[in-house]
Amino acid sequence: MLPNKEFDTDLSNMQNYIDDIIKERKKKGDWEDKKDLLSRFMSLTDENGKHFADDYLRDVVMNFAIAGRGITSLSLSLSLSLSLS
């Protein structure tokens, strides 16, 4: 991590927020029926038929949230939400 406590705190908040979404989705158990991006990644399996780990799913969600112009508003909303909470 970078030597910046504010950045580290923000990154940790984002990771925790996304982890909570993944846990809630798994708890509900309805992700196999949904067609959103997270559900599709949760449905993927590796060459051994195992679902990917939660930290992998979190990294995928963060990459989509941070990269690309199409979801800049999502990133800003999440950042503002985390900053205000």
C-alpha positions as CSV (number, residue, x, y, z in Angstrom):
1,M,0.0,0.0,0.0
2,L,1.0,3.6,-0.5
3,P,2.3,5.5,2.5
4,N,-0.9,7.5,2.8
5,K,-3.2,6.7,5.8
6,E,-6.2,8.5,4.2
7,F,-5.8,6.5,1.0
8,D,-5.3,3.2,3.0
9,T,-8.5,4.0,5.0
10,D,-10.5,4.8,1.9
11,L,-9.3,1.7,0.1
12,S,-10.1,-0.4,3.2
13,N,-13.6,1.2,3.3
14,M,-14.2,0.4,-0.3
15,Q,-13.0,-3.2,0.1
16,N,-15.3,-3.7,3.2
17,Y,-18.3,-2.2,1.4
18,I,-17.8,-4.5,-1.6
19,D,-17.1,-7.5,0.7
20,D,-20.4,-6.8,2.4
21,I,-22.3,-6.8,-0.9
22,I,-20.7,-10.1,-1.9
23,K,-21.5,-11.7,1.5
24,E,-25.1,-10.4,1.4
25,R,-25.6,-11.8,-2.1
26,K,-24.2,-15.2,-1.0
27,K,-26.4,-15.1,2.1
28,K,-29.5,-14.5,0.0
29,G,-28.5,-17.2,-2.4
30,D,-30.2,-15.7,-5.4
31,W,-27.1,-14.7,-7.3
32,E,-27.4,-17.7,-9.7
33,D,-30.7,-16.4,-11.0
34,K,-29.6,-12.8,-11.5
35,K,-28.0,-11.4,-14.6
36,D,-26.0,-8.5,-13.2
37,L,-22.2,-8.3,-13.5
38,L,-21.4,-9.5,-10.0
39,S,-23.8,-12.4,-10.2
40,R,-22.2,-13.5,-13.5
41,F,-18.7,-13.5,-12.0
42,M,-20.0,-15.3,-8.9
43,S,-21.3,-18.0,-11.2
44,L,-18.0,-18.6,-12.9
45,T,-15.8,-21.5,-11.9
46,D,-12.2,-22.4,-12.4
47,E,-10.8,-25.4,-14.2
48,N,-11.6,-27.6,-11.1
49,G,-15.2,-26.4,-10.9
50,K,-14.6,-24.2,-7.8
51,H,-16.2,-20.8,-7.6
52,F,-13.7,-17.9,-7.3
53,A,-12.7,-16.6,-3.9
54,D,-14.4,-13.5,-2.5
55,D,-11.2,-11.4,-2.7
56,Y,-11.1,-12.1,-6.5
57,L,-14.7,-11.0,-6.8
58,R,-14.0,-7.9,-4.8
59,D,-11.0,-7.0,-7.1
60,V,-13.2,-7.5,-10.2
61,V,-15.9,-5.2,-8.8
62,M,-13.3,-2.6,-7.8
63,N,-11.7,-2.7,-11.3
64,F,-15.1,-2.1,-12.9
65,A,-15.9,0.6,-10.5
66,I,-12.7,2.5,-10.9
67,A,-11.8,1.9,-14.5
68,G,-13.7,3.1,-17.5
69,R,-15.6,6.3,-18.3
70,G,-19.0,4.6,-18.3
71,I,-19.1,4.1,-14.5
72,T,-17.3,7.2,-13.3
73,S,-20.5,8.4,-11.7
74,L,-20.6,5.1,-9.7
75,S,-17.1,5.7,-8.5
76,L,-17.8,9.2,-7.5
77,S,-21.0,8.2,-5.7
78,L,-19.3,5.4,-3.8
79,S,-16.4,7.7,-2.9
80,L,-18.7,10.4,-1.7
81,S,-20.8,7.9,0.2
82,L,-17.8,6.4,1.9
83,S,-16.4,9.9,2.7
84,L,-19.6,11.0,4.3
85,S,-20.1,7.8,6.4
